[in-house]
Amino acid sequence: MVVFMRSRQEIKAHAKQMFIAQRSPTILAPLLFLLCAGVLGAVAMIPGIGWLLCIAGTFLVIVLAVNLEGLFVKVYYGQPITPTEHFTELKTNFLRKLGGTYWMALWFFLWYLLFFVPGIIKLLAYSMTPYILANHPNVQATDAIKLSMRMTKGHKGKIFMLFLSFIGWQMLSSLTFGILGILYVTPYFYTSFAGFFVELRNLALTNGVINQSELDGGMPQYAPPPQQPPPPGFGGPQFPPAAPHLAPPYGAPMQPPAPPYGAPPPQQPPAPPYVAPPPQQPPAPPAPPYGAPAPQQPLPQSPPVPESPPVPEPPKPPFGGQQ
């Protein structure tokens, strides 16, 4: 049975209720992250060693961002958090989180080189990768992006619409010089996207798109879930499937059904008497090639005329005699 996930409105309503229940830590956690990123950016301006500090600070900020997104998954579940929890989890799987994020960024960059639209589509497909890295520590860095692509298949439009639903809040936050964003919009945004990950993961597990062993660290070869039959009345009348002995392959002769067990074999009719085939006519002579003269047919000959007997000449009179 195919299960459907919560709507965007239901996810946002539940996320709003959960982050308001513990407003202080959900406000302070993103604020401390922004302050840390700002301090590392200022330290990178130190001449001489600034570029080294910039590289190290970039690694630190990336892992902090992954931990922050995993932190708001707990908020969506209603679990208590502390404002510095993403800092205390910094050393846990540091290289794995860093490698998985850079692996995702590399593929996004390669798709973005093709054109803007394919890059955006792949960004939506990879959007669940940080949540997988943060909440499932046994998943390999290169496998998290594969799970994200399978989870988001058919749901990229919903993720895009969830992002667009916060455009108005971002505009209001800019009018208040970011105060509204710190106190309301940012924790609301983080909790809503964490809730979308939770609902999407539960849907993928229920429908067989992914399995729990993959989230626990194993990556067996993916097999698509079996197709579920449509509900009765959907798509016209439903007909029972044909029996195997009534549906031979296309082009194969029809086979009669097998007799019941224990029945005597059917009697074969006697063979008809042998009838000699009619004699074959000699083959016609081949036609002459195109353009060749027609063969001359012999003319019919008339029967020979019998010769008449010679007529005897009268005797000549003697010389000087009378005639």
VEXNU-879627 format. One record per residue (C-alpha): residue number from 1; residue in three letters; z, y, x. Coordinates in nm, 3 decimals. Layout:
# residues N
{num=NUM residuo=ALA up=Z north=Y east=X}
...
# end
This chain:
# residues 323
{num=1 residuo=MET up=0.000 north=0.000 east=0.000}
{num=2 residuo=VAL up=-0.104 north=0.338 east=0.137}
{num=3 residuo=VAL up=0.179 north=0.595 east=0.148}
{num=4 residuo=PHE up=0.122 north=0.970 east=0.139}
{num=5 residuo=MET up=0.325 north=1.221 east=0.336}
{num=6 residuo=ARG up=0.504 north=1.529 east=0.207}
{num=7 residuo=SER up=0.303 north=1.839 east=0.133}
{num=8 residuo=ARG up=0.311 north=2.145 east=0.356}
{num=9 residuo=GLN up=0.525 north=2.334 east=0.107}
{num=10 residuo=GLU up=0.781 north=2.052 east=0.090}
{num=11 residuo=ILE up=0.801 north=2.028 east=0.470}
{num=12 residuo=LYS up=0.852 north=2.404 east=0.507}
{num=13 residuo=ALA up=1.113 north=2.413 east=0.231}
{num=14 residuo=HIS up=1.314 north=2.135 east=0.394}
{num=15 residuo=ALA up=1.274 north=2.294 east=0.739}
{num=16 residuo=LYS up=1.400 north=2.626 east=0.608}
{num=17 residuo=GLN up=1.705 north=2.461 east=0.455}
{num=18 residuo=MET up=1.784 north=2.271 east=0.776}
{num=19 residuo=PHE up=1.757 north=2.561 east=1.022}
{num=20 residuo=ILE up=1.959 north=2.791 east=0.797}
{num=21 residuo=ALA up=2.235 north=2.527 east=0.790}
{num=22 residuo=GLN up=2.287 north=2.585 east=1.165}
{num=23 residuo=ARG up=2.139 north=2.928 east=1.213}
{num=24 residuo=SER up=2.316 north=3.031 east=1.535}
{num=25 residuo=PRO up=2.200 north=2.747 east=1.767}
{num=26 residuo=THR up=1.849 north=2.753 east=1.625}
{num=27 residuo=ILE up=1.824 north=3.125 east=1.703}
{num=28 residuo=LEU up=1.983 north=3.108 east=2.046}
{num=29 residuo=ALA up=1.787 north=2.808 east=2.176}
{num=30 residuo=PRO up=1.439 north=2.972 east=2.160}
{num=31 residuo=LEU up=1.588 north=3.304 east=2.273}
{num=32 residuo=LEU up=1.735 north=3.148 east=2.588}
{num=33 residuo=PHE up=1.400 north=2.982 east=2.657}
{num=34 residuo=LEU up=1.219 north=3.317 east=2.635}
{num=35 residuo=LEU up=1.476 north=3.482 east=2.861}
{num=36 residuo=CYS up=1.441 north=3.204 east=3.117}
{num=37 residuo=ALA up=1.061 north=3.236 east=3.115}
{num=38 residuo=GLY up=1.090 north=3.613 east=3.160}
{num=39 residuo=VAL up=1.331 north=3.581 east=3.452}
{num=40 residuo=LEU up=1.108 north=3.328 east=3.626}
{num=41 residuo=GLY up=0.812 north=3.557 east=3.575}
{num=42 residuo=ALA up=1.000 north=3.847 east=3.736}
{num=43 residuo=VAL up=1.112 north=3.631 east=4.028}
{num=44 residuo=ALA up=0.750 north=3.534 east=4.090}
{num=45 residuo=MET up=0.679 north=3.896 east=4.180}
{num=46 residuo=ILE up=0.887 north=3.870 east=4.499}
{num=47 residuo=PRO up=0.648 north=3.918 east=4.793}
{num=48 residuo=GLY up=0.604 north=3.632 east=5.036}
{num=49 residuo=ILE up=0.760 north=3.349 east=4.840}
{num=50 residuo=GLY up=0.664 north=3.467 east=4.493}
{num=51 residuo=TRP up=0.379 north=3.221 east=4.457}
{num=52 residuo=LEU up=0.605 north=2.928 east=4.542}
{num=53 residuo=LEU up=0.862 north=3.045 east=4.288}
{num=54 residuo=CYS up=0.584 north=3.094 east=4.035}
{num=55 residuo=ILE up=0.469 north=2.731 east=4.070}
{num=56 residuo=ALA up=0.824 north=2.598 east=4.048}
{num=57 residuo=GLY up=0.900 north=2.825 east=3.754}
{num=58 residuo=THR up=0.586 north=2.706 east=3.573}
{num=59 residuo=PHE up=0.697 north=2.344 east=3.606}
{num=60 residuo=LEU up=1.041 north=2.436 east=3.477}
{num=61 residuo=VAL up=0.911 north=2.630 east=3.177}
{num=62 residuo=ILE up=0.674 north=2.349 east=3.075}
{num=63 residuo=VAL up=0.951 north=2.090 east=3.065}
{num=64 residuo=LEU up=1.183 north=2.332 east=2.885}
{num=65 residuo=ALA up=0.916 north=2.384 east=2.618}
{num=66 residuo=VAL up=0.888 north=2.008 east=2.564}
{num=67 residuo=ASN up=1.267 north=1.977 east=2.536}
{num=68 residuo=LEU up=1.279 north=2.268 east=2.292}
{num=69 residuo=GLU up=1.029 north=2.104 east=2.058}
{num=70 residuo=GLY up=1.225 north=1.780 east=2.071}
{num=71 residuo=LEU up=1.543 north=1.976 east=1.997}
{num=72 residuo=PHE up=1.404 north=2.100 east=1.665}
{num=73 residuo=VAL up=1.328 north=1.745 east=1.557}
{num=74 residuo=LYS up=1.705 north=1.697 east=1.546}
{num=75 residuo=VAL up=1.734 north=2.017 east=1.343}
{num=76 residuo=TYR up=1.487 north=1.879 east=1.086}
{num=77 residuo=TYR up=1.697 north=1.564 east=1.058}
{num=78 residuo=GLY up=2.010 north=1.774 east=1.007}
{num=79 residuo=GLN up=2.174 north=1.665 east=1.333}
{num=80 residuo=PRO up=2.395 north=1.923 east=1.508}
{num=81 residuo=ILE up=2.259 north=2.079 east=1.828}
{num=82 residuo=THR up=2.382 north=2.314 east=2.101}
{num=83 residuo=PRO up=2.189 north=2.623 east=2.220}
{num=84 residuo=THR up=2.167 north=2.489 east=2.577}
{num=85 residuo=GLU up=2.078 north=2.130 east=2.497}
{num=86 residuo=HIS up=1.718 north=2.170 east=2.619}
{num=87 residuo=PHE up=1.859 north=2.288 east=2.955}
{num=88 residuo=THR up=2.099 north=1.995 east=2.990}
{num=89 residuo=GLU up=1.813 north=1.751 east=2.920}
{num=90 residuo=LEU up=1.598 north=1.914 east=3.187}
{num=91 residuo=LYS up=1.641 north=1.639 east=3.447}
{num=92 residuo=THR up=1.573 north=1.357 east=3.201}
{num=93 residuo=ASN up=1.219 north=1.226 east=3.254}
{num=94 residuo=PHE up=1.121 north=1.554 east=3.420}
{num=95 residuo=LEU up=0.809 north=1.422 east=3.596}
{num=96 residuo=ARG up=0.698 north=1.220 east=3.293}
{num=97 residuo=LYS up=0.714 north=1.522 east=3.062}
{num=98 residuo=LEU up=0.544 north=1.741 east=3.319}
{num=99 residuo=GLY up=0.269 north=1.488 east=3.384}
{num=100 residuo=GLY up=0.207 north=1.425 east=3.015}
{num=101 residuo=THR up=0.175 north=1.798 east=2.945}
{num=102 residuo=TYR up=-0.067 north=1.854 east=3.232}
{num=103 residuo=TRP up=-0.267 north=1.549 east=3.127}
{num=104 residuo=MET up=-0.300 north=1.699 east=2.779}
{num=105 residuo=ALA up=-0.393 north=2.041 east=2.923}
{num=106 residuo=LEU up=-0.661 north=1.883 east=3.143}
{num=107 residuo=TRP up=-0.834 north=1.714 east=2.852}
{num=108 residuo=PHE up=-0.809 north=2.026 east=2.640}
{num=109 residuo=PHE up=-0.968 north=2.230 east=2.920}
{num=110 residuo=LEU up=-1.257 north=1.983 east=2.955}
{num=111 residuo=TRP up=-1.326 north=1.993 east=2.581}
{num=112 residuo=TYR up=-1.293 north=2.371 east=2.578}
{num=113 residuo=LEU up=-1.574 north=2.393 east=2.838}
{num=114 residuo=LEU up=-1.814 north=2.250 east=2.582}
{num=115 residuo=PHE up=-1.751 north=2.518 east=2.321}
{num=116 residuo=PHE up=-1.472 north=2.695 east=2.138}
{num=117 residuo=VAL up=-1.471 north=2.478 east=1.824}
{num=118 residuo=PRO up=-1.444 north=2.136 east=2.001}
{num=119 residuo=GLY up=-1.158 north=2.277 east=2.207}
{num=120 residuo=ILE up=-0.967 north=2.385 east=1.896}
{num=121 residuo=ILE up=-1.024 north=2.047 east=1.729}
{num=122 residuo=LYS up=-0.890 north=1.862 east=2.032}
{num=123 residuo=LEU up=-0.596 north=2.101 east=2.058}
{num=124 residuo=LEU up=-0.499 north=2.001 east=1.703}
{num=125 residuo=ALA up=-0.548 north=1.633 east=1.791}
{num=126 residuo=TYR up=-0.318 north=1.666 east=2.095}
{num=127 residuo=SER up=-0.056 north=1.879 east=1.919}
{num=128 residuo=MET up=0.190 north=1.590 east=1.867}
{num=129 residuo=THR up=0.197 north=1.499 east=2.239}
{num=130 residuo=PRO up=0.503 north=1.716 east=2.335}
{num=131 residuo=TYR up=0.705 north=1.574 east=2.046}
{num=132 residuo=ILE up=0.622 north=1.217 east=2.154}
{num=133 residuo=LEU up=0.717 north=1.296 east=2.514}
{num=134 residuo=ALA up=1.048 north=1.448 east=2.403}
{num=135 residuo=ASN up=1.157 north=1.193 east=2.142}
{num=136 residuo=HIS up=1.020 north=0.866 east=2.280}
{num=137 residuo=PRO up=1.117 north=0.841 east=2.647}
{num=138 residuo=ASN up=0.961 north=0.497 east=2.700}
{num=139 residuo=VAL up=0.606 north=0.608 east=2.615}
{num=140 residuo=GLN up=0.395 north=0.661 east=2.925}
{num=141 residuo=ALA up=0.268 north=1.012 east=3.001}
{num=142 residuo=THR up=-0.097 north=0.913 east=2.956}
{num=143 residuo=ASP up=-0.027 north=0.712 east=2.640}
{num=144 residuo=ALA up=0.136 north=0.997 east=2.448}
{num=145 residuo=ILE up=-0.196 north=1.174 east=2.402}
{num=146 residuo=LYS up=-0.353 north=0.854 east=2.263}
{num=147 residuo=LEU up=-0.077 north=0.815 east=2.006}
{num=148 residuo=SER up=-0.113 north=1.181 east=1.910}
{num=149 residuo=MET up=-0.487 north=1.141 east=1.851}
{num=150 residuo=ARG up=-0.432 north=0.841 east=1.626}
{num=151 residuo=MET up=-0.150 north=1.007 east=1.433}
{num=152 residuo=THR up=-0.346 north=1.326 east=1.367}
{num=153 residuo=LYS up=-0.669 north=1.153 east=1.265}
{num=154 residuo=GLY up=-0.752 north=1.287 east=0.919}
{num=155 residuo=HIS up=-0.467 north=1.543 east=0.929}
{num=156 residuo=LYS up=-0.603 north=1.812 east=1.164}
{num=157 residuo=GLY up=-0.682 north=2.038 east=0.870}
{num=158 residuo=LYS up=-0.323 north=2.018 east=0.749}
{num=159 residuo=ILE up=-0.193 north=2.113 east=1.094}
{num=160 residuo=PHE up=-0.432 north=2.409 east=1.104}
{num=161 residuo=MET up=-0.325 north=2.524 east=0.758}
{num=162 residuo=LEU up=0.041 north=2.496 east=0.860}
{num=163 residuo=PHE up=-0.030 north=2.725 east=1.153}
{num=164 residuo=LEU up=-0.218 north=2.973 east=0.933}
{num=165 residuo=SER up=0.072 north=2.985 east=0.688}
{num=166 residuo=PHE up=0.280 north=3.166 east=0.955}
{num=167 residuo=ILE up=0.024 north=3.439 east=1.028}
{num=168 residuo=GLY up=0.181 north=3.668 east=0.770}
{num=169 residuo=TRP up=0.528 north=3.611 east=0.915}
{num=170 residuo=GLN up=0.399 north=3.693 east=1.264}
{num=171 residuo=MET up=0.254 north=4.020 east=1.138}
{num=172 residuo=LEU up=0.584 north=4.114 east=0.974}
{num=173 residuo=SER up=0.763 north=4.024 east=1.295}
{num=174 residuo=SER up=0.541 north=4.261 east=1.493}
{num=175 residuo=LEU up=0.629 north=4.544 east=1.254}
{num=176 residuo=THR up=0.998 north=4.490 east=1.334}
{num=177 residuo=PHE up=0.933 north=4.478 east=1.712}
{num=178 residuo=GLY up=1.004 north=4.103 east=1.723}
{num=179 residuo=ILE up=1.350 north=4.120 east=1.565}
{num=180 residuo=LEU up=1.240 north=3.930 east=1.256}
{num=181 residuo=GLY up=1.072 north=3.674 east=1.480}
{num=182 residuo=ILE up=1.390 north=3.610 east=1.679}
{num=183 residuo=LEU up=1.621 north=3.589 east=1.379}
{num=184 residuo=TYR up=1.399 north=3.408 east=1.129}
{num=185 residuo=VAL up=1.032 north=3.337 east=1.207}
{num=186 residuo=THR up=1.068 north=3.151 east=1.539}
{num=187 residuo=PRO up=1.330 north=2.894 east=1.429}
{num=188 residuo=TYR up=1.144 north=2.856 east=1.098}
{num=189 residuo=PHE up=0.818 north=2.793 east=1.286}
{num=190 residuo=TYR up=0.967 north=2.540 east=1.532}
{num=191 residuo=THR up=1.151 north=2.347 east=1.261}
{num=192 residuo=SER up=0.843 north=2.330 east=1.036}
{num=193 residuo=PHE up=0.621 north=2.187 east=1.309}
{num=194 residuo=ALA up=0.894 north=1.943 east=1.410}
{num=195 residuo=GLY up=0.915 north=1.834 east=1.047}
{num=196 residuo=PHE up=0.539 north=1.785 east=1.033}
{num=197 residuo=PHE up=0.566 north=1.557 east=1.335}
{num=198 residuo=VAL up=0.843 north=1.354 east=1.170}
{num=199 residuo=GLU up=0.650 north=1.311 east=0.845}
{num=200 residuo=LEU up=0.325 north=1.233 east=1.025}
{num=201 residuo=ARG up=0.493 north=0.975 east=1.248}
{num=202 residuo=ASN up=0.660 north=0.804 east=0.950}
{num=203 residuo=LEU up=0.326 north=0.798 east=0.767}
{num=204 residuo=ALA up=0.149 north=0.646 east=1.068}
{num=205 residuo=LEU up=0.417 north=0.377 east=1.102}
{num=206 residuo=THR up=0.404 north=0.291 east=0.732}
{num=207 residuo=ASN up=0.025 north=0.271 east=0.713}
{num=208 residuo=GLY up=-0.004 north=0.069 east=1.035}
{num=209 residuo=VAL up=-0.184 north=0.336 east=1.237}
{num=210 residuo=ILE up=0.082 north=0.295 east=1.508}
{num=211 residuo=ASN up=0.368 north=0.049 east=1.541}
{num=212 residuo=GLN up=0.724 north=0.078 east=1.662}
{num=213 residuo=SER up=0.660 north=-0.125 east=1.977}
{num=214 residuo=GLU up=0.417 north=0.144 east=2.095}
{num=215 residuo=LEU up=0.680 north=0.413 east=2.047}
{num=216 residuo=ASP up=0.928 north=0.194 east=2.232}
{num=217 residuo=GLY up=0.705 north=0.183 east=2.539}
{num=218 residuo=GLY up=0.454 north=-0.095 east=2.479}
{num=219 residuo=MET up=0.088 north=-0.013 east=2.425}
{num=220 residuo=PRO up=-0.086 north=-0.320 east=2.278}
{num=221 residuo=GLN up=-0.454 north=-0.294 east=2.205}
{num=222 residuo=TYR up=-0.501 north=-0.094 east=1.888}
{num=223 residuo=ALA up=-0.638 north=-0.276 east=1.587}
{num=224 residuo=PRO up=-0.718 north=-0.073 east=1.274}
{num=225 residuo=PRO up=-0.504 north=-0.151 east=0.969}
{num=226 residuo=PRO up=-0.655 north=-0.385 east=0.708}
{num=227 residuo=GLN up=-0.842 north=-0.217 east=0.429}
{num=228 residuo=GLN up=-0.641 north=-0.197 east=0.110}
{num=229 residuo=PRO up=-0.827 north=-0.278 east=-0.215}
{num=230 residuo=PRO up=-0.873 north=0.025 east=-0.443}
{num=231 residuo=PRO up=-0.641 north=0.055 east=-0.741}
{num=232 residuo=PRO up=-0.759 north=-0.090 east=-1.074}
{num=233 residuo=GLY up=-0.991 north=0.141 east=-1.260}
{num=234 residuo=PHE up=-1.092 north=0.333 east=-0.947}
{num=235 residuo=GLY up=-1.461 north=0.352 east=-0.873}
{num=236 residuo=GLY up=-1.585 north=0.160 east=-1.179}
{num=237 residuo=PRO up=-1.523 north=-0.197 east=-1.297}
{num=238 residuo=GLN up=-1.369 north=-0.436 east=-1.051}
{num=239 residuo=PHE up=-1.531 north=-0.777 east=-1.012}
{num=240 residuo=PRO up=-1.362 north=-1.082 east=-0.861}
{num=241 residuo=PRO up=-1.500 north=-1.186 east=-0.523}
{num=242 residuo=ALA up=-1.759 north=-1.458 east=-0.530}
{num=243 residuo=ALA up=-1.656 north=-1.807 east=-0.430}
{num=244 residuo=PRO up=-1.772 north=-1.910 east=-0.082}
{num=245 residuo=HIS up=-1.989 north=-2.198 east=-0.214}
{num=246 residuo=LEU up=-2.159 north=-1.961 east=-0.460}
{num=247 residuo=ALA up=-2.253 north=-1.699 east=-0.206}
{num=248 residuo=PRO up=-2.460 north=-1.852 east=0.077}
{num=249 residuo=PRO up=-2.588 north=-1.628 east=0.356}
{num=250 residuo=TYR up=-2.896 north=-1.423 east=0.288}
{num=251 residuo=GLY up=-3.206 north=-1.638 east=0.329}
{num=252 residuo=ALA up=-3.019 north=-1.970 east=0.326}
{num=253 residuo=PRO up=-3.108 north=-2.230 east=0.059}
{num=254 residuo=MET up=-2.867 north=-2.262 east=-0.230}
{num=255 residuo=GLN up=-2.630 north=-2.555 east=-0.184}
{num=256 residuo=PRO up=-2.500 north=-2.744 east=-0.489}
{num=257 residuo=PRO up=-2.122 north=-2.750 east=-0.532}
{num=258 residuo=ALA up=-1.941 north=-3.043 east=-0.375}
{num=259 residuo=PRO up=-1.852 north=-3.330 east=-0.615}
{num=260 residuo=PRO up=-1.484 north=-3.376 east=-0.704}
{num=261 residuo=TYR up=-1.273 north=-3.595 east=-0.480}
{num=262 residuo=GLY up=-1.313 north=-3.967 east=-0.560}
{num=263 residuo=ALA up=-1.633 north=-3.929 east=-0.761}
{num=264 residuo=PRO up=-1.918 north=-4.175 east=-0.678}
{num=265 residuo=PRO up=-2.201 north=-4.023 east=-0.481}
{num=266 residuo=PRO up=-2.492 north=-3.905 east=-0.694}
{num=267 residuo=GLN up=-2.784 north=-4.148 east=-0.731}
{num=268 residuo=GLN up=-3.095 north=-4.039 east=-0.552}
{num=269 residuo=PRO up=-3.417 north=-4.063 east=-0.758}
{num=270 residuo=PRO up=-3.671 north=-4.325 east=-0.633}
{num=271 residuo=ALA up=-3.945 north=-4.203 east=-0.413}
{num=272 residuo=PRO up=-4.285 north=-4.159 east=-0.582}
{num=273 residuo=PRO up=-4.564 north=-4.413 east=-0.495}
{num=274 residuo=TYR up=-4.784 north=-4.333 east=-0.203}
{num=275 residuo=VAL up=-5.105 north=-4.161 east=-0.296}
{num=276 residuo=ALA up=-5.376 north=-4.142 east=-0.034}
{num=277 residuo=PRO up=-5.495 north=-3.791 east=0.032}
{num=278 residuo=PRO up=-5.853 north=-3.709 east=-0.071}
{num=279 residuo=PRO up=-6.115 north=-3.734 east=0.201}
{num=280 residuo=GLN up=-6.162 north=-3.419 east=0.394}
{num=281 residuo=GLN up=-6.494 north=-3.237 east=0.379}
{num=282 residuo=PRO up=-6.667 north=-3.172 east=0.709}
{num=283 residuo=PRO up=-6.604 north=-2.824 east=0.829}
{num=284 residuo=ALA up=-6.872 north=-2.565 east=0.770}
{num=285 residuo=PRO up=-7.071 north=-2.460 east=1.074}
{num=286 residuo=PRO up=-6.940 north=-2.147 east=1.237}
{num=287 residuo=ALA up=-7.107 north=-1.821 east=1.150}
{num=288 residuo=PRO up=-7.335 north=-1.672 east=1.415}
{num=289 residuo=PRO up=-7.192 north=-1.381 east=1.614}
{num=290 residuo=TYR up=-7.246 north=-1.030 east=1.487}
{num=291 residuo=GLY up=-7.598 north=-0.904 east=1.572}
{num=292 residuo=ALA up=-7.744 north=-1.244 east=1.661}
{num=293 residuo=PRO up=-8.078 north=-1.330 east=1.494}
{num=294 residuo=ALA up=-8.062 north=-1.565 east=1.205}
{num=295 residuo=PRO up=-8.169 north=-1.920 east=1.284}
{num=296 residuo=GLN up=-8.528 north=-2.005 east=1.184}
{num=297 residuo=GLN up=-8.545 north=-2.236 east=0.890}
{num=298 residuo=PRO up=-8.831 north=-2.497 east=0.912}
{num=299 residuo=LEU up=-9.106 north=-2.434 east=0.658}
{num=300 residuo=PRO up=-9.171 north=-2.712 east=0.410}
{num=301 residuo=GLN up=-9.488 north=-2.908 east=0.497}
{num=302 residuo=SER up=-9.737 north=-3.014 east=0.228}
{num=303 residuo=PRO up=-9.838 north=-3.381 east=0.217}
{num=304 residuo=PRO up=-10.154 north=-3.464 east=0.414}
{num=305 residuo=VAL up=-10.482 north=-3.461 east=0.219}
{num=306 residuo=PRO up=-10.667 north=-3.794 east=0.243}
{num=307 residuo=GLU up=-11.006 north=-3.772 east=0.406}
{num=308 residuo=SER up=-11.315 north=-3.843 east=0.186}
{num=309 residuo=PRO up=-11.555 north=-4.118 east=0.307}
{num=310 residuo=PRO up=-11.863 north=-3.987 east=0.485}
{num=311 residuo=VAL up=-12.175 north=-3.945 east=0.271}
{num=312 residuo=PRO up=-12.473 north=-4.143 east=0.415}
{num=313 residuo=GLU up=-12.774 north=-3.931 east=0.489}
{num=314 residuo=PRO up=-13.110 north=-4.037 east=0.333}
{num=315 residuo=PRO up=-13.352 north=-4.194 east=0.570}
{num=316 residuo=LYS up=-13.608 north=-3.962 east=0.715}
{num=317 residuo=PRO up=-13.972 north=-4.040 east=0.634}
{num=318 residuo=PRO up=-14.196 north=-4.135 east=0.915}
{num=319 residuo=PHE up=-14.371 north=-3.858 east=1.094}
{num=320 residuo=GLY up=-14.686 north=-3.762 east=0.897}
{num=321 residuo=GLY up=-14.594 north=-3.944 east=0.587}
{num=322 residuo=GLN up=-14.546 north=-3.811 east=0.236}
{num=323 residuo=GLN up=-14.225 north=-3.692 east=0.113}
# end
